[in-house]
Amino acid sequence: MKPNSVPAHPHAIAAREMRQYEAREMGIDEAFIATLVDRFYAAVREHTVLGPIFNARIDDWPSHLAQMNRFWQSILLSAGSFRGNPMMKHLAIPDIGESEFQTWLLLFYQTLHDIAPTPGAVALIGGKARIIAESLLTGIAIHRDHDAELARNMELPHVQPANA
């Protein structure tokens, strides 16, 4: 335990363990997350719209992929290993907006559908990805663009079931 840190409450520990158990029951584990991150960002790098945005800002892809693994493990497995500020990173991109986030989500969903072990994994991970995209886009609209109205009128795609 870190100095001056408070031990986790037993209810918080139990809730985290339940989220981990449920994710693993859907086939979501560290190996799956690594595959998802690797395949998705390989597709991003090759994408005509997203590739230039990411490639202009990321010069150390192995470090970025490791960071994205920690991010998704923290989101999906409550790993707590991610340290960073995604909002600040995205606020610094002057030409990113709703269209790019729509494209990002659709590419993410496609990757997810290609490799997800279960329909439950598609729904859980796709839902989390949409919430994250919406949060980042809302922050950009409010803090970078000073446009609260845009934040209320976003239309990001939802993940569809595998048979849709």
SVG drawing of the C-alpha trace seen along z (x, -y; Angstrom):
<svg xmlns="http://www.w3.org/2000/svg" viewBox="-30 -29 39 47">
<polyline fill="none" stroke="black" stroke-width="0.4" points="0.0,0.0 1.2,-3.5 2.0,-5.8 -1.0,-7.9 -3.4,-5.7 -6.6,-4.4 -7.3,-0.7 -10.1,0.2 -13.4,0.8 -14.5,4.5 -17.6,3.6 -15.4,1.8 -13.1,4.9 -16.1,7.2 -17.6,5.0 -14.2,5.0 -13.9,8.7 -17.4,9.2 -16.7,7.0 -13.6,9.0 -15.4,12.3 -18.2,11.2 -15.7,9.9 -13.8,13.1 -17.0,15.1 -17.5,13.2 -14.0,14.1 -12.5,10.7 -9.1,11.2 -5.6,9.6 -4.8,11.7 -8.1,10.7 -7.5,7.0 -4.0,7.1 -5.3,8.6 -8.1,6.0 -5.7,3.2 -3.1,4.5 -5.6,5.2 -7.6,2.0 -4.5,-0.3 -3.1,1.6 -6.3,0.8 -6.2,-2.9 -2.6,-3.3 -3.8,-2.2 -7.1,-4.1 -7.2,-7.0 -8.8,-9.4 -7.6,-8.2 -4.1,-7.1 -2.7,-10.6 -4.2,-12.0 -2.6,-9.2 0.6,-8.9 1.3,-12.6 1.2,-12.4 2.5,-9.0 6.2,-8.3 6.5,-5.4 3.8,-2.9 5.0,-0.1 4.7,-2.6 1.3,-3.8 0.0,-0.2 1.2,0.6 -0.6,-2.5 -3.8,-1.5 -3.6,2.0 -3.4,0.5 -6.3,-1.8 -8.6,1.0 -7.5,3.4 -8.5,0.6 -11.8,0.1 -12.7,3.7 -11.0,5.5 -10.8,2.8 -7.0,3.3 -6.2,-0.2 -2.9,-0.2 -3.6,-3.2 -2.1,-6.5 -2.8,-9.4 -5.2,-12.1 -7.0,-11.1 -9.0,-14.3 -6.0,-16.5 -4.4,-14.5 -7.6,-14.8 -8.1,-18.5 -4.7,-19.2 -5.8,-17.9 -7.1,-20.9 -8.9,-19.2 -10.6,-16.3 -14.4,-16.3 -17.6,-14.3 -16.8,-12.9 -13.5,-11.5 -15.1,-10.0 -17.8,-8.4 -15.1,-6.9 -13.1,-5.7 -16.1,-4.0 -17.2,-2.3 -13.6,-1.0 -13.5,0.1 -16.9,1.9 -15.7,3.7 -12.5,4.9 -14.6,5.9 -17.0,7.9 -14.1,9.6 -12.5,10.9 -14.9,10.7 -15.3,14.1 -19.0,13.6 -22.0,11.3 -21.8,10.1 -18.2,9.0 -19.3,7.0 -22.1,5.3 -20.0,4.5 -16.9,3.3 -18.8,1.5 -20.9,-0.3 -17.8,-1.3 -16.1,-2.6 -19.1,-4.7 -19.3,-6.2 -15.6,-7.1 -16.0,-8.6 -19.0,-10.6 -17.2,-11.8 -14.1,-12.9 -16.2,-14.6 -18.3,-16.4 -15.1,-17.6 -13.7,-18.8 -17.0,-20.6 -17.1,-22.4 -13.4,-23.1 -11.8,-23.4 -14.6,-24.6 -16.6,-26.4 -19.8,-24.9 -22.1,-23.3 -24.8,-23.1 -22.6,-20.7 -22.1,-18.6 -25.9,-18.1 -26.4,-17.3 -23.8,-14.5 -24.8,-11.5 -22.3,-8.7 -23.1,-5.2 -24.1,-2.5 -22.5,1.0 -24.8,3.4 -25.3,7.1 -23.1,9.5 -26.1,10.7 -27.4,7.2"/>
</svg>
